[in-house]
Every structure is written in C-alpha cells, then in structure tokens.
C-alpha cells in the first residue's frame, strides 16, 4: 500500500481474529457502541465470533489500525462493495485514542486506498444523526451529507434514522 496519506503515527493492516484481545475494550464499551448496529459485546468470545464472521469476507474487507511500531489494534476500518465502483466504509476507534486524530488519519488512509490505489468512484457512509463525532469526521474529510433515512435501523437503542454521506473520487483527489 502506498503511504501517501498515512501518518508517521498510524499503520493499517488486514484484520485477524487475533485482534479480538485488543479490540474487546472497544466492542464492549457501551458509549462507543451506542451508535453501532449491534449491542456492546458481553465477553471476548463475542468479539472473536464477530471478527470471525468478517475476516476473509469477500464482500467486506477489514483492517486494523495500529500505532506504527506496535502491532496491537487500536481500531478498525472496513470497506464493502455496495455496487460496482461504490464502497461503503466503516470505522471504530478505541476510546483511549479519541481526540488525537487517529480516526481521521485511518479513514483518510482507507479513502486513499479505495480511490487512488484501487480506482473506486464513490465512497459512502451511514451514520446515526446523533453521532456528532462521526458526522464531524466525515464532513472534515470532504463527505457530503446526501440524505436522511427515517426509521432506517432497528438497533439495541431502538429504531434509528440514518444520515447517508457520499464522497466522489474526484472530490478526494482535489484535497
């Protein structure tokens, strides 16, 4: 992978089931998982099963964010094909790393991979309207809020709306 947009602090590698140990703290954090599509994980086995369903999935690819020089996962990045040329992205960052720019750096690296290295034409993201941090991040990276789907998700916190965000390859290249 070209590291044109990677920072000196962050690395991105394919996710493995062995990342469950490091990521359990994030997946079990009720506040962090509030706007996730599933409830916080009750135990490490649930995190292992969750990752096990996703590792090697042909439709969704997953990566772990790590600090350079340390292979321990601090968060996740994912991309799934919605239709040819269009990828939906997702991300999660352990609480102790919030507010340090790691989510922005990781998502920027993912977008560079998708747009520059792989040639996707569009990336999209689906967020809860009340997830201020995620919505702010997407806006800062150049995404456009394209719509609100009312009553879109039934989650562990109830029926929720979704914000739909989009970013085109040519918009990313201009940055």
C-alpha positions as CSV (number, residue, x, y, z in Angstrom):
1,X,0.0,0.0,0.0
2,X,1.2,3.5,-0.9
3,X,1.5,5.6,2.3
4,X,1.0,8.9,0.6
5,X,-1.7,9.9,3.2
6,X,-0.5,7.7,6.1
7,X,0.9,9.5,9.1
8,X,4.1,8.8,10.8
9,X,2.0,7.5,13.8
10,X,-0.5,5.1,12.3
11,X,-0.4,1.9,10.3
12,X,-3.2,-0.2,8.7
13,X,-3.0,-3.9,8.2
14,X,-5.5,-6.7,7.4
15,X,-7.7,-7.6,10.4
16,X,-7.4,-11.0,12.1
17,X,-9.3,-12.9,14.7
18,X,-6.3,-12.4,17.0
19,X,-7.2,-8.7,17.1
20,X,-10.1,-9.6,19.4
21,X,-8.0,-9.3,22.5
22,X,-7.1,-5.7,21.7
23,X,-10.4,-4.7,20.3
24,X,-12.7,-6.2,23.0
25,X,-12.3,-3.0,25.1
26,X,-13.8,-1.0,22.2
27,X,-16.5,-3.5,21.3
28,X,-17.6,-3.8,25.0
29,X,-17.7,0.0,25.6
30,X,-21.4,0.9,25.8
31,X,-20.8,4.6,25.0
32,X,-18.6,3.8,22.0
33,X,-21.1,1.2,20.7
34,X,-24.2,3.4,21.3
35,X,-24.5,4.2,17.5
36,X,-23.2,0.8,16.3
37,X,-25.7,-1.5,14.6
38,X,-25.2,-4.1,17.4
39,X,-25.1,-4.0,21.2
40,X,-21.8,-3.9,23.1
41,X,-20.1,-7.3,23.3
42,X,-20.6,-9.1,26.6
43,X,-17.4,-11.1,26.5
44,X,-14.2,-11.7,24.5
45,X,-15.8,-14.7,22.8
46,X,-18.5,-12.5,21.3
47,X,-15.7,-10.2,19.8
48,X,-13.9,-13.3,18.4
49,X,-17.1,-14.5,16.8
50,X,-17.8,-11.0,15.4
51,X,-14.4,-10.8,13.9
52,X,-14.5,-14.4,12.7
53,X,-17.6,-13.7,10.6
54,X,-15.8,-10.8,8.9
55,X,-12.2,-11.9,8.4
56,X,-12.0,-13.3,4.9
57,X,-15.4,-12.0,3.9
58,X,-15.3,-11.3,0.2
59,X,-18.0,-8.6,0.4
60,X,-16.5,-6.6,3.3
61,X,-12.8,-6.2,3.8
62,X,-11.5,-5.2,7.3
63,X,-8.3,-3.7,8.5
64,X,-6.9,-2.9,12.0
65,X,-5.4,0.4,12.8
66,X,-2.2,0.1,14.8
67,X,0.4,2.6,16.0
68,X,3.5,2.4,13.9
69,X,6.0,0.1,15.5
70,X,3.2,-1.7,17.6
71,X,1.1,-4.4,16.0
72,X,-1.7,-4.1,18.6
73,X,-5.0,-3.0,17.1
74,X,-6.4,0.3,18.3
75,X,-9.3,0.4,15.9
76,X,-10.9,-0.9,12.8
77,X,-11.5,0.2,9.2
78,X,-13.8,-1.6,6.7
79,X,-15.0,-1.3,3.2
80,X,-17.7,-3.2,1.4
81,X,-18.9,-3.1,-2.1
82,X,-22.4,-1.6,-2.4
83,X,-22.4,-1.9,-6.2
84,X,-19.6,-1.8,-8.8
85,X,-17.4,1.2,-8.1
86,X,-19.1,2.1,-4.9
87,X,-17.8,1.2,-1.4
88,X,-19.4,1.8,1.9
89,X,-16.9,2.5,4.7
90,X,-17.0,1.9,8.4
91,X,-14.6,2.6,11.3
92,X,-14.2,2.2,15.1
93,X,-11.5,3.6,17.4
94,X,-10.9,2.5,21.0
95,X,-11.8,5.3,23.4
96,X,-8.3,5.9,24.8
97,X,-7.2,7.0,21.3
98,X,-10.1,9.5,20.7
99,X,-9.2,13.2,20.2
100,X,-5.8,12.5,18.8
101,X,-6.5,12.5,15.1
102,X,-6.2,8.7,14.6
103,X,-9.7,8.2,13.2
104,X,-9.2,10.9,10.7
105,X,-5.8,9.5,9.7
106,X,-7.1,6.0,9.4
107,X,-10.2,6.9,7.3
108,X,-8.0,9.1,5.1
109,X,-5.7,6.2,4.5
110,X,-8.7,3.9,3.7
111,X,-10.0,6.5,1.2
112,X,-6.6,6.8,-0.4
113,X,-6.5,3.0,-0.8
114,X,-10.0,2.9,-2.3
115,X,-9.8,6.0,-4.6
116,X,-6.1,6.3,-5.6
117,X,-4.8,2.7,-5.5
118,X,-8.0,0.8,-6.4
119,X,-9.9,3.3,-8.5
120,X,-13.3,3.2,-6.8
121,X,-15.5,6.1,-8.0
122,X,-17.5,6.7,-4.8
123,X,-17.4,6.0,-1.1
124,X,-20.4,6.3,1.2
125,X,-21.0,6.0,4.9
126,X,-24.2,5.6,7.1
127,X,-24.2,7.2,10.5
128,X,-26.7,7.9,13.3
129,X,-27.7,11.6,13.2
130,X,-26.8,11.9,16.8
131,X,-23.3,10.6,16.4
132,X,-21.7,14.0,16.4
133,X,-18.1,12.8,16.3
134,X,-18.5,10.6,13.3
135,X,-20.6,13.1,11.4
136,X,-18.0,15.8,12.1
137,X,-15.2,13.5,10.9
138,X,-16.9,12.7,7.6
139,X,-17.6,16.4,7.0
140,X,-14.0,17.2,7.7
141,X,-12.8,14.6,5.2
142,X,-15.0,16.2,2.5
143,X,-18.1,13.9,2.5
144,X,-21.4,15.5,1.6
145,X,-24.5,14.8,3.6
146,X,-26.8,13.4,1.0
147,X,-29.9,12.5,2.9
148,X,-31.6,11.2,6.0
149,X,-33.4,7.9,6.0
150,X,-36.1,7.9,8.7
151,X,-36.6,4.8,10.8
152,X,-33.9,3.0,8.9
153,X,-32.3,0.8,11.5
154,X,-33.7,-1.3,14.4
155,X,-30.8,-1.3,16.9
156,X,-30.1,-2.1,20.5
157,X,-31.1,1.5,21.3
158,X,-34.3,1.4,19.3
159,X,-35.4,2.5,15.8
160,X,-32.9,5.0,14.4
161,X,-32.6,7.3,11.5
162,X,-29.5,7.2,9.3
163,X,-27.5,10.0,7.7
164,X,-26.2,9.0,4.3
165,X,-22.8,10.5,3.4
166,X,-21.0,10.4,0.0
167,X,-17.6,11.3,-1.4
168,X,-16.5,11.0,-5.1
169,X,-13.0,10.1,-6.2
170,X,-12.5,13.4,-8.0
171,X,-13.5,15.3,-4.7
172,X,-10.9,13.3,-2.8
173,X,-8.2,14.0,-5.4
174,X,-8.8,17.7,-5.1
175,X,-7.9,17.6,-1.4
